[in-house]
Amino acid sequence: MEAARLDFQQLRIKHILYKSKVRSFLYGGTFDKTFFSTAGPIDIWFSTVGTIRYAREPEISQLIRLHQQLTTLVLSLHKLYSSGQIEQAYDGLKEVDFKSDQFIQILSGLDERLKQV
């Protein structure tokens, strides 16, 4: 299952970049509309790797759902930030961190489980 480890490592890196981009735009960087859409790297990973190679793994559905929740949250934080409600947008980072931790935990659990197969 070395291929799975590499696949999950790619997803983990994409997720860390995702979280970094959220922080970046909330602290004055540019908002990358495409990155936070279905054309973004995580969504592409799910459609080209995740749902193809790991369709039978229940964690993939959980990860997709969690990523969709994160994206909805991020878009609302961007809306808050853009309308001048910067403190409220910063407060939303706590929920981003919480959901991000869940994402990594589920992904790590899947990686460990498949490593033992």
Secondary structure as the mmCIF struct_conf table of DSSP 4:
data_model
#
loop_
_struct_conf.conf_type_id
_struct_conf.id
_struct_conf.beg_label_comp_id
_struct_conf.beg_label_asym_id
_struct_conf.beg_label_seq_id
_struct_conf.end_label_comp_id
_struct_conf.end_label_asym_id
_struct_conf.end_label_seq_id
HELX_RH_AL_P HELX_RH_AL_P1 GLU A 2 LEU A 26
TURN_TY1_P TURN_TY1_P1 TYR A 27 GLY A 28
TURN_TY1_P TURN_TY1_P2 LYS A 33 PHE A 36
BEND BEND1 SER A 37 SER A 37
TURN_TY1_P TURN_TY1_P3 THR A 38 ALA A 39
BEND BEND2 GLY A 40 GLY A 40
HELX_RH_AL_P HELX_RH_AL_P2 PRO A 41 TRP A 45
HELX_RH_PI_P HELX_RH_PI_P1 PHE A 46 GLY A 50
HELX_RH_AL_P HELX_RH_AL_P3 THR A 51 ARG A 53
BEND BEND3 TYR A 54 TYR A 54
TURN_TY1_P TURN_TY1_P4 ALA A 55 ARG A 56
HELX_RH_AL_P HELX_RH_AL_P4 PRO A 58 SER A 82
TURN_TY1_P TURN_TY1_P5 SER A 83 GLY A 84
HELX_RH_AL_P HELX_RH_AL_P5 ILE A 86 ASP A 91
TURN_TY1_P TURN_TY1_P6 GLY A 92 GLY A 92
HELX_RH_AL_P HELX_RH_AL_P6 LEU A 93 LYS A 115
TURN_TY1_P TURN_TY1_P7 GLN A 116 GLN A 116
#
